[in-house]
Amino acid sequence: MLLPRVFMEASDYLISIVLPHCFNYQFMSLMDYNHWKTKLFRDFLLFISPVFCILFLPDKYALHFLYYFIYIRTLYHYETVSELNDIDLLFEEYLKNLSLLYGPKSELFTIHLHSHLKTQVIRHGALSVTSCFSRESYLGLALTMCHGKKYILEQYISGHLIDRSLRENNTIEVSDIFIIERFDKRHLDMQMIAYYQTKLIECCAKQNILLDPTIQLQYYARYRRSFKTYHSKAYSRGGKAISYRVSLVNLKCVHSRKRCFADVMFYFKLFNVFYAFVKKYPCVDLSLADGLKTVVIPQNLIERLDHYYGLFNTKQNSYKIIPVTDIINKMIKMNWCDENIYVFTDAVIDWKHD
């Protein structure tokens, strides 16, 4: 389906995407797809595939795939059960042209795989919080405590005992998930803090945040809430992954999702209140659907796409001070077909399973 030149462009595009730390990997070239593990295919489908298909596939194939994507993405993670309403209609629309585009065998196989998926989600919960391979997931976690391939069981037992001894309390309370926040000062780039001092003071003045010159601000490189850890650009050990890109609550956003893209420069505490100093990019009034020029896209599909994906212009930004509670998720940023325009989507789950 992809010409050789387009295939190379698509491969370069995929490599250009930088994932947050919680993924524990970065995408490989399409030339190496034989070496892709299941998690690469899964995350490509859940986060990258709509943008990828719109940019590199013919419009009719891309539109056809979007019906499937919305169906799976909704089953994977939803905020309210009402989001599941009528998604069967999207899958039925996908099935209508499946055999015409890919042959009758693909239709039979797809129906077999997906016929009971929504019923199972309603019964057991979203795909992101249920697992068919819980034992395999636990064994995968256990192997992270081991080095090499010798004496695996002995290594695991030693690691397990050490892990338990380091934890004062091995239970997770409701407050650990929804209330308790943790901030980390380690590996803080103080040169970056100094570089942004003038902008920080200007933002405080604009936002009527009083600074007491007699009180020294406390700065932090990382912020943890629940099971999610957010970095900042002032964190000096970020490596190749990027976890300082976040989504923020923005009630003035032009889209109904009411969240925008931002880079966290650093965190700080003032009068026992924790803030994030961010470079904020407001959403532009565009949609992924604008990338499909030769097909008609139903409004309900556009609304669903806009729920998961936003676009912003890198030339339109401003520095802001926000409460850390305004931070929602880490983000994945992708190139778009227009100059200076980028797509972003939420990495909604930090801990994944098979």
Secondary structure per residue as TSV (DSSP state, phi and psi in degrees):
chain	resnum	aa	ss	phi	psi
A	1	M	-	360.0	-30.8
A	2	L	-	-100.1	129.2
A	3	L	-	-67.2	156.4
A	4	P	H	-52.2	-44.4
A	5	R	H	-65.2	-43.5
A	6	V	H	-66.2	-36.1
A	7	F	H	-60.8	-43.1
A	8	M	H	-66.6	-41.3
A	9	E	H	-62.8	-41.8
A	10	A	H	-64.9	-38.2
A	11	S	H	-65.2	-44.5
A	12	D	H	-62.6	-38.4
A	13	Y	H	-61.3	-44.5
A	14	L	H	-64.6	-40.2
A	15	I	H	-66.6	-28.9
A	16	S	H	-71.2	-16.2
A	17	I	-	-78.9	126.8
A	18	V	-	-106.9	122.5
A	19	L	-	-92.1	157.3
A	20	P	-	-67.6	168.4
A	21	H	G	-61.1	-32.2
A	22	C	G	-64.2	-15.3
A	23	F	G	-79.2	-25.8
A	24	N	-	63.6	22.0
A	25	Y	S	-167.4	169.4
A	26	Q	-	-124.7	154.6
A	27	F	-	-63.4	144.9
A	28	M	-	-98.6	167.6
A	29	S	-	-62.7	151.0
A	30	L	G	-63.2	-23.2
A	31	M	G	-64.3	-23.5
A	32	D	G	-106.3	26.0
A	33	Y	G	-62.4	-22.1
A	34	N	G	-65.3	-19.7
A	35	H	G	-98.9	0.9
A	36	W	-	-67.4	138.2
A	37	K	-	-90.9	169.8
A	38	T	H	-56.7	-39.2
A	39	K	H	-65.1	-29.6
A	40	L	H	-67.4	-44.2
A	41	F	H	-63.3	-40.9
A	42	R	H	-62.7	-49.7
A	43	D	H	-71.7	-31.2
A	44	F	I	-61.5	-44.6
A	45	L	I	-63.6	-45.7
A	46	L	I	-76.0	-27.8
A	47	F	I	-123.3	-37.3
A	48	I	I	-100.6	-32.6
A	49	S	H	-55.9	-41.3
A	50	P	H	-61.1	-45.1
A	51	V	H	-65.1	-44.2
A	52	F	H	-59.1	-47.3
A	53	C	H	-66.7	-39.6
A	54	I	H	-63.9	-37.8
A	55	L	H	-78.3	-31.7
A	56	F	H	-121.7	-9.8
A	57	L	S	-105.7	156.7
A	58	P	-	-57.4	148.5
A	59	D	H	-56.1	-40.5
A	60	K	H	-67.4	-34.0
A	61	Y	H	-72.9	-39.9
A	62	A	H	-63.7	-45.6
A	63	L	H	-62.0	-42.6
A	64	H	H	-59.9	-41.9
A	65	F	H	-67.3	-33.5
A	66	L	H	-60.3	-33.7
A	67	Y	H	-60.8	-43.9
A	68	Y	H	-66.8	-43.5
A	69	F	H	-59.3	-49.1
A	70	I	H	-60.1	-39.3
A	71	Y	H	-60.2	-50.9
A	72	I	H	-70.9	-42.1
A	73	R	H	-64.0	-36.5
A	74	T	H	-68.0	-41.5
A	75	L	H	-68.1	-28.8
A	76	Y	H	-67.4	-44.8
A	77	H	-	-158.1	125.2
A	78	Y	-	-136.8	152.1
A	79	E	S	-88.6	-34.0
A	80	T	S	-133.9	148.4
A	81	V	G	-62.6	-25.3
A	82	S	G	-61.4	-20.6
A	83	E	G	-64.5	-20.0
A	84	L	G	-79.2	-12.4
A	85	N	T	-61.2	129.8
A	86	D	T	68.6	8.5
A	87	I	H	-70.1	-19.0
A	88	D	H	-59.8	-34.3
A	89	L	H	-65.1	-34.8
A	90	L	H	-66.2	-41.7
A	91	F	H	-68.8	-35.8
A	92	E	H	-63.6	-38.4
A	93	E	H	-65.5	-37.2
A	94	Y	H	-63.0	-41.1
A	95	L	H	-68.9	-27.4
A	96	K	H	-55.0	-44.3
A	97	N	T	-107.0	7.5
A	98	L	H	-62.0	-50.2
A	99	S	H	-68.2	-29.9
A	100	L	H	-67.9	-36.0
A	101	L	H	-88.1	-34.7
A	102	Y	H	-125.5	-2.3
A	103	G	-	100.3	155.9
A	104	P	H	-65.3	-29.4
A	105	K	H	-64.2	-38.4
A	106	S	H	-64.0	-34.1
A	107	E	H	-66.0	-45.9
A	108	L	H	-62.3	-42.9
A	109	F	H	-65.8	-43.2
A	110	T	H	-65.3	-43.0
A	111	I	H	-61.6	-41.4
A	112	H	H	-61.2	-40.7
A	113	L	H	-73.8	-31.9
A	114	H	H	-113.4	-0.5
A	115	S	T	-61.8	-32.5
A	116	H	T	-112.0	9.8
A	117	L	H	-64.9	-46.9
A	118	K	H	-63.9	-41.0
A	119	T	H	-60.2	-40.8
A	120	Q	H	-66.6	-38.5
A	121	V	H	-65.9	-42.9
A	122	I	H	-61.2	-36.3
A	123	R	H	-79.0	-41.7
A	124	H	H	-109.0	-20.0
A	125	G	-	116.9	173.4
A	126	A	-	-58.9	152.8
A	127	L	G	-62.0	-27.3
A	128	S	G	-71.4	-18.6
A	129	V	G	-117.0	10.9
A	130	T	-	-127.9	159.9
A	131	S	-	-145.7	140.4
A	132	C	S	-91.4	-8.5
A	133	F	-	-134.0	55.2
A	134	S	H	-62.6	-37.5
A	135	R	H	-65.2	-42.3
A	136	E	H	-63.8	-38.2
A	137	S	H	-63.6	-41.7
A	138	Y	H	-66.8	-41.3
A	139	L	H	-63.7	-37.1
A	140	G	H	-62.2	-40.6
A	141	L	H	-66.2	-40.7
A	142	A	H	-61.9	-37.4
A	143	L	H	-68.1	-19.5
A	144	T	T	-68.9	-16.9
A	145	M	T	-84.1	-4.2
A	146	C	-	-111.9	154.1
A	147	H	-	-123.8	127.5
A	148	G	S	75.8	-166.1
A	149	K	S	-120.7	12.1
A	150	K	S	-103.4	142.1
A	151	Y	S	52.3	47.6
A	152	I	H	-58.9	-48.1
A	153	L	H	-63.4	-43.8
A	154	E	H	-62.7	-42.3
A	155	Q	H	-62.4	-43.2
A	156	Y	H	-63.7	-44.9
A	157	I	H	-61.1	-44.1
A	158	S	H	-62.5	-44.9
A	159	G	H	-64.0	-38.8
A	160	H	H	-64.7	-43.1
A	161	L	H	-66.4	-40.2
A	162	I	H	-64.7	-43.2
A	163	D	H	-59.8	-43.1
A	164	R	H	-67.7	-37.1
A	165	S	H	-70.0	-26.9
A	166	L	H	-80.3	-17.4
A	167	R	-	-96.2	121.8
A	168	E	S	-67.8	-34.8
A	169	N	-	-138.1	118.7
A	170	N	-	-87.9	6.4
A	171	T	S	-104.0	152.5
A	172	I	-	-106.1	120.7
A	173	E	-	-92.5	165.0
A	174	V	H	-59.3	-36.9
A	175	S	H	-64.8	-30.8
A	176	D	H	-63.8	-30.5
A	177	I	H	-86.8	-37.2
A	178	F	H	-115.6	-17.1
A	179	I	T	-119.7	-53.2
A	180	I	-	-66.9	131.1
A	181	E	E	-119.7	146.7
A	182	R	E	-130.5	141.5
A	183	F	E	-126.7	142.6
A	184	D	E	-123.1	125.8
A	185	K	-	-91.1	-13.0
A	186	R	T	-64.4	146.4
A	187	H	T	58.9	41.5
A	188	L	B	-91.0	126.4
A	189	D	-	-82.5	97.3
A	190	M	H	-69.9	-24.2
A	191	Q	H	-65.5	-37.9
A	192	M	H	-68.1	-39.2
A	193	I	H	-58.4	-46.0
A	194	A	H	-65.0	-37.6
A	195	Y	H	-62.0	-35.4
A	196	Y	T	-97.9	9.9
A	197	Q	H	-60.6	-43.4
A	198	T	H	-62.5	-45.3
A	199	K	H	-64.7	-36.8
A	200	L	H	-63.0	-44.8
A	201	I	H	-64.6	-40.5
A	202	E	H	-62.6	-41.8
A	203	C	H	-65.9	-39.3
A	204	C	H	-60.4	-41.8
A	205	A	H	-66.2	-43.3
A	206	K	H	-65.3	-35.8
A	207	Q	T	-97.2	10.6
A	208	N	T	57.3	39.9
A	209	I	-	-98.6	116.0
A	210	L	-	-77.8	128.2
A	211	L	-	-106.2	127.9
A	212	D	-	-95.5	112.8
A	213	P	T	-62.5	-18.0
A	214	T	T	-83.6	-11.3
A	215	I	S	-109.1	125.2
A	216	Q	-	-84.7	128.3
A	217	L	-	-68.0	146.7
A	218	Q	E	-100.9	125.4
A	219	Y	E	-107.2	152.4
A	220	Y	E	-138.6	150.4
A	221	A	S	-95.1	-30.9
A	222	R	E	-136.6	156.0
A	223	Y	E	-137.0	132.2
A	224	R	E	-123.4	132.7
A	225	R	E	-137.2	125.3
A	226	S	T	59.7	-129.5
A	227	F	T	-94.8	5.5
A	228	K	E	-106.0	136.4
A	229	T	E	-117.7	127.7
A	230	Y	E	-110.1	134.9
A	231	H	-	-94.7	-178.3
A	232	S	-	-137.8	166.8
A	233	K	T	-68.5	-18.1
A	234	A	T	-81.9	-2.5
A	235	Y	B	-81.0	117.5
A	236	S	T	-83.2	-4.4
A	237	R	T	-119.6	39.4
A	238	G	-	-69.6	-30.7
A	239	G	-	70.6	-152.4
A	240	K	S	-77.6	-30.3
A	241	A	S	-73.6	158.5
A	242	I	-	-128.2	116.4
A	243	S	-	-121.8	16.7
A	244	Y	-	-98.0	-1.8
A	245	R	E	-86.5	122.8
A	246	V	E	-136.0	163.9
A	247	S	E	-102.2	141.9
A	248	L	E	-120.8	148.5
A	249	V	E	-65.4	129.0
A	250	N	-	-145.8	97.6
A	251	L	T	-67.0	-15.3
A	252	K	T	-94.0	5.6
A	253	C	-	-60.5	144.1
A	254	V	S	-72.1	-15.3
A	255	H	S	-104.8	157.4
A	256	S	T	-67.8	-19.3
A	257	R	T	-68.9	-21.6
A	258	K	-	55.0	44.3
A	259	R	E	-145.5	144.7
A	260	C	E	-128.5	169.3
A	261	F	E	-90.1	146.2
A	262	A	E	-155.8	152.8
A	263	D	E	-103.5	127.8
A	264	V	E	-84.7	121.3
A	265	M	E	-81.6	-46.4
A	266	F	E	-169.8	170.4
A	267	Y	E	-112.5	152.6
A	268	F	E	-153.0	162.1
A	269	K	E	-118.8	132.9
A	270	L	E	-137.7	120.1
A	271	F	T	52.9	45.9
A	272	N	T	63.9	18.2
A	273	V	E	-115.6	133.5
A	274	F	E	-95.8	132.7
A	275	Y	E	-126.0	163.4
A	276	A	E	-122.0	133.9
A	277	F	E	-96.1	115.3
A	278	V	E	-126.2	157.5
A	279	K	E	-104.1	109.1
A	280	K	E	-100.9	136.9
A	281	Y	E	-118.6	105.4
A	282	P	-	-66.2	148.5
A	283	C	B	-65.7	146.2
A	284	V	-	-98.4	158.4
A	285	D	S	-81.5	65.8
A	286	L	-	-132.1	165.1
A	287	S	-	-138.9	155.5
A	288	L	G	-56.5	-32.0
A	289	A	G	-60.9	-22.5
A	290	D	G	-66.5	-16.5
A	291	G	G	-78.5	-11.8
A	292	L	-	-102.4	104.1
A	293	K	-	-92.4	-22.4
A	294	T	S	-111.0	7.1
A	295	V	S	-131.0	157.1
A	296	V	-	-94.8	126.5
A	297	I	-	-107.3	125.1
A	298	P	-	-60.2	147.3
A	299	Q	H	-62.2	-37.6
A	300	N	H	-65.4	-31.3
A	301	L	H	-71.9	-39.5
A	302	I	H	-61.9	-44.2
A	303	E	H	-62.6	-40.1
A	304	R	H	-66.7	-41.4
A	305	L	H	-62.0	-44.2
A	306	D	H	-64.7	-23.1
A	307	H	H	-69.7	-29.0
A	308	Y	H	-103.5	-22.9
A	309	Y	E	-131.5	137.0
A	310	G	E	-124.5	165.1
A	311	L	E	-130.4	147.2
A	312	F	E	-143.7	161.5
A	313	N	E	-105.5	124.5
A	314	T	T	-65.8	-19.3
A	315	K	T	-82.4	-11.8
A	316	Q	S	-109.4	101.8
A	317	N	-	-154.1	164.4
A	318	S	E	-155.8	154.1
A	319	Y	E	-89.8	136.5
A	320	K	E	-138.1	155.1
A	321	I	E	-109.4	123.8
A	322	I	E	-129.5	151.6
A	323	P	E	-65.0	143.4
A	324	V	G	-62.9	-20.8
A	325	T	G	-67.7	-15.0
A	326	D	G	-78.2	-12.3
A	327	I	E	-76.4	131.0
A	328	I	E	-104.0	-64.5
A	329	N	E	-141.1	163.8
A	330	K	E	-72.9	156.3
A	331	M	E	-122.5	155.4
A	332	I	E	-112.7	126.3
A	333	K	E	-107.5	134.7
A	334	M	E	-134.1	147.5
A	335	N	E	-66.6	152.4
A	336	W	-	-123.7	173.9
A	337	C	S	-75.8	-17.3
A	338	D	S	-96.8	147.6
A	339	E	T	-63.9	135.4
A	340	N	T	68.2	3.0
A	341	I	E	-100.8	133.6
A	342	Y	E	-128.6	154.3
A	343	V	E	-103.7	145.2
A	344	F	E	-137.0	150.0
A	345	T	E	-143.9	153.0
A	346	D	E	-78.9	135.1
A	347	A	E	-88.2	90.0
A	348	V	-	-73.6	-25.6
A	349	I	-	-124.0	128.2
A	350	D	S	-83.7	-40.3
A	351	W	S	-102.8	117.8
A	352	K	-	-112.2	159.5
A	353	H	-	-137.2	175.5
A	354	D	-	-84.0	360.0
